[in-house]
Amino acid sequence: MAGEIEVPLTQRESEVLRQLAEGLTNREIAVALDMSYETVKEHIHNILHKIGVSDQKGAAKWAVRRQLV
């Protein structure tokens, strides 16, 4: 979208965000991406901070608006 600032997500954060936007739970994301539940929570915390939203639902909407899923 014009005028938007590019958000520097790591590759792993992008993968987690895509899974989140697909509707997976944190535990499902952990299994799908072969990482611990705690690591998923840390990635989600970082994603929320970087994109400026307060919850996972907002992050999922953000990803859909930017056609990441």
C-alpha positions in Angstrom: 0.0 0.0 0.0 1.3 3.4 -0.9 2.9 5.4 1.9 3.3 2.5 4.3 6.6 1.9 6.0 8.2 -1.5 5.4 8.3 -3.6 8.6 11.6 -5.5 9.0 10.3 -8.9 10.1 12.8 -11.8 10.2 12.2 -14.8 8.0 11.1 -16.8 11.0 8.8 -14.0 12.3 7.2 -13.9 8.8 6.6 -17.7 8.9 5.0 -17.4 12.3 2.9 -14.5 11.2 1.6 -16.4 8.2 0.7 -19.4 10.3 -1.0 -17.1 12.8 -3.0 -15.4 10.0 -4.0 -18.9 8.8 -5.7 -19.4 12.2 -3.3 -21.7 13.8 -2.9 -21.7 17.6 0.5 -21.0 19.2 0.9 -24.8 19.9 0.0 -25.6 16.3 2.5 -23.1 15.0 5.2 -24.7 17.2 4.5 -28.1 15.7 4.2 -26.9 12.2 7.4 -24.9 12.3 9.3 -27.4 14.6 10.0 -25.0 17.4 9.1 -24.7 21.1 5.9 -23.1 22.3 8.0 -20.6 24.2 9.9 -19.6 21.0 6.6 -19.1 19.2 5.4 -16.8 22.0 8.6 -14.8 21.8 8.3 -14.4 18.0 4.7 -13.3 18.3 5.7 -10.8 21.0 8.3 -9.4 18.6 5.9 -9.3 15.7 3.3 -7.4 17.7 5.9 -4.8 18.8 7.3 -4.4 15.3 4.0 -4.0 13.5 2.4 -1.9 16.2 -0.7 -4.0 17.1 -1.8 -5.1 20.5 -2.9 -8.7 19.9 -2.7 -11.7 17.7 -6.0 -10.9 16.0 -4.7 -7.5 15.0 -1.5 -9.2 13.7 -3.6 -11.6 11.6 -5.6 -8.7 10.1 -2.4 -6.8 9.4 -0.9 -9.8 7.5 -4.1 -10.3 5.4 -4.2 -6.6 4.5 -0.6 -6.8 3.3 -1.4 -10.0 1.4 1.1 -12.1 3.3 -1.4 -15.0 3.3 
